[in-house]
Amino acid sequence: MRKNIEEEIANIHRAVVFGIRDYFKKSGFKEAILGLSGGIDSSVTACLAVRALGKKNVLGVNLPSPYSSKEGIADAKKLAKNLGIKLKILPINSIYQVYLEFLKNYLGKKMSVAKENIQARIRTNILMALANKTGALVLCTGNKSELVLGYCTLYGDLAGGLAPISDLTKSKVYQLAEYINSKKEIIPHQILERPPTPELKPGQLTEKELFPYKILDPIIELYLEKGSSEKEIIKRGFPSKLVKWVIERIKKNEYKTKQAPPGLRVTSKAFGIGRRMPIATKYDFDDY
């Protein structure tokens, strides 16, 4: 990691840790709960929460479905051990099957987005129940790249009381993970190496359903943070079809970002007070 990038990531790390601690203190919360899937986003969020609140005040919950990998569960266990936090493993298979049976006449036999999202919403129900019981706050583990493109589930993984990394693109999340591991391995290296996946259906890979983050994130940053227009981004050498696709996805999913939990602002344009946009529009800002 180049020195200037390392300094930027170090500053982001300090800012997010401070933001979590400050938010909890001012909101009257002491403990945090988050879904610990064995993926990069939840792993980084857990590390930040422990640094901000202390290991005794963070609970990880692994909620495997029929499509969760053994590797993900094993990595969640290893991360929890490295951090010294408690981890509950609560399989949702039986609950999920009840939903599918109840809705079989409406959802059909084939796998669908509707069936994928049920898993995410079951998980959030359980996390919220545990939080209500203990007085803790649920942390949303979503990143900026997936949030702005709508690659998240309303009332599922998008729910929570605070979204610590919602202003960080996926690329920044990986850089933050490397920074966290710079002195010793806290986040298992398998988590950094395994292709990202929500594990909501067989063989699912995020970058196949979207595009590689190394291509997506620069476009997202230019459009959202630098205020570049579609034409300006295309002039920089990005494929026109991809640029149009990204911008259309961002516009289409404003309704989701408006319902996301409050996040910690670390860029010039975070969602919330940093970006004032109408939820639904038909006009093109490039025309003005």
N, C-alpha and C positions, 0 to 999 in steps of 0.2 A: 504494500500500500504506500503510495507516494506521501511525502511528508505533509504537504498542504492538505491532501485528502484526509490523512490521519488526524490532523489538527481539527478539521471540520467535523469529523466523526466523533472525536473526543468532546468537542463542544456540544454536539447533539446529545451525546450520552449524558453529559452533566445537566443539560437543559431538561431532558425528559425525566431524569431521576428527580431533579428539583421540582418539576411540575407535578409528578405523581405525589411526592411528599406534601407539597403545598396544598394540592387539591384535597387530599385526604384530611389534612389537618383542619382546613377551613370548612370542610363539609361535615366534619364530625365522625369520620370513619377511621378505624384503626386496622382493619383486616381486609384483605383482598382475596377473591376467588377467581380462578380462570380455568378454562378448558385447556388442558395440556395434552395435545394430540401427538406430540413427537415431531411436529413440523417446525419450520424456521420461525414463523411469526409468533406462535405461542411461546416458543423457547426464549426468544429475545425479550418478549413482554414479561415473562416470568423472571428473567435475570434483572431487568430494570426494576420490577416491583420489589424484589428481595433487597436490592441495593437501596431503594427508597424507604422501605417499610420494615425491613428485617425479616429473616427467614421464619420466625415464629408467627408472623402475621400474614403469611401467604400460603394459600391452599391450592394445590393443583388437582384437577379432576380429569381423569382419562375416561372417556365415554365411548368405547369401541362399538361399532356397528358391524354388520356382516362383511363390510368391505374394508374394515380397518386392517392394516398389515401388522404382522407380528413384530416387524422391525420398528414400526412407529411406537407400538406399546413399549417395547424394550427400551427404546431411546427416551421415551417419557420417564420411565423408571430411572434410567441412568442420570438424566438431567436433574430430576427431583433429588436423587442421592447426592449429586455434586453440589446442589444448592442448599441441601439440608432442610428441604421443605417436606411437608406431608403430602402424600399423593393418594387419592382415592381412585380406585378403578371400578367403575359402575357400567357394565355392559348394557347396551340399550336394545339388544336383539329382540327380546321378547316384547318390549313396548312397541318397537317398530313393526313387528309382525301383526300386532293387534290393530295398528293403524291401517296396514295394508289390507287386512281382512275386512275391516269395517268399510273401507273405501273401494273395495275391489270392483264394484259395479260402476264406479265413476272414473277410476284411474287406469283400468285395463291391466293387461298382463305384462306388457313391455315396460322396460325401465324408462323413466322420464324425469324431467327436471322436477316435476311435482313430487315424485317419490324420493328424489335426492334431497329436496329441501325439507321434507318431513324429518329426516334425521337431524338436520341442523336445529330445527325447532324443538325437537324432543330434548336435545342436549341443553338448549337454553332454558327450557322449563325446569330441568333438574338443577342447573346452576343457580337459577333464581330462587328455587325452593331452599337450597342450602344457604344461600345468602340471606334470605328472609329469616331463616331459623337462627342464624348466628349473628346477624346484624352486620355482615360483611358487604362489600361492594364488588359487583362483578366487573371484571375488566374485559373489554372487547379487544380482541387481538388482531383485528384487520389492519392491513396496510393501505397506503394511499392508491397504489396502482390498481388493486382489485376493487377498492371502494368506488373510485371514480368510473370504472368500467362496468360497474354493476355486477361484478363477479363475487357476490355475497348474497346472503339470504335475509330478507326482512324478517324480524322477529325470530331470527336464528342466530347465526354467527355475527350479525350486525348489532345485536342487542348488548346492553351493558350500561354501567354507570359512568365509565370513562374509557376512552380509546387512546391509549398512550402513543401508539405508533401510526395513527391514522394520517399523519402529515409526512410520513416517510414512504418513498417508493420502495418497491421490492428490492431494488438494487441497493438502496441505502440500508435496508434491513440486513442484507447479507454483509455489508461493510461493517455494520454495527456488531453483528455476530462475531466477525473476525477481530474487531477491537476488544470485545468482551473476552475473547479467547487469547488475547495477545500475550498474557503472562502465564496462563495455564489453561488447560482445556476444561471449560465449564460446560459449554454446549458440545455434546458429542459430535465428532467430526462427520459421522454418518448423516447427521441432520443437515449439515452444510452441503454434503455431496449428493444426497438423494434428490431427484427431481421433485419439485413441489407438486402436491396433489391434495385435493380436499377429501379424497377417499370416500366418495359418495356413490360410486358405481365401479364395476370391474375395470381395471386398466386405465383409470382416469389420470390424465396428466394436464396440469394447468396450462403449460406453454403450448400444448397441442390444441386446447380449446380457445386460447387467446393467441398470443404470439410470444416469441422470446422476450424476456424483460429487457435485455440489453438493447432491443429495438424500440420497445414500447415506452420505457421510462424517459428517454430523452425527449420524445414527442410530448408526453404528459407534462414534463417539466417546462418545456418551451411554451406550451399552450396555457397552462394554468399559472405557472409562477413567473414567467417572463412576459406573458401577455401577447405572445406572437400569434399572428393570424394564420389561417390555414395556408394561404399563399406564401407567407414568409417561411413557414416550416418546410414546405415543399421545395422552396428555393435553396434550402440548406442541404438538399440531396436526399431527403426521405421520400419513399415511394408515395405517390399521390393517393393511391387507393387506400393504403394503410393510414395515412394522415386523416383522410376523410372518415374512415372507419372509426378511428380513435375519437375524433371530435364528435361524431354522431353518437357514439356510445356514451361519452361524457354528458352530452346534452340530454340524451334519453333517460339517463339515470340520475338526473338532478333530484328527482323525487325520493330516491333512496338516500342520497347524501344529506338531504334535509332532515331525514329521520334517524341519522346516525347519532351515536352518543357524542357528547362533547369530547373534542380531541385536544392535544397539546400542540400548539403552534410552534414550529421550528423553521418554517420557510416563509417567504413573503406572502403566500396565498394558501392559508389553511382553510378547510371548510368551516362554515360558521361565520364569524365576524370578518374573516379574511376574504370571503368570496360572496358578494351579494349578487345573486343571479336569480331570475324568476324560475320557478319549478318547471313550467311548461311554456315553450315558445315556438313560434313558427318562423320568425325572422332570422336572418343570418347576420351576425355581427360584422362579418367581413364586408358587408354592403355599406357600412357606415363609416 
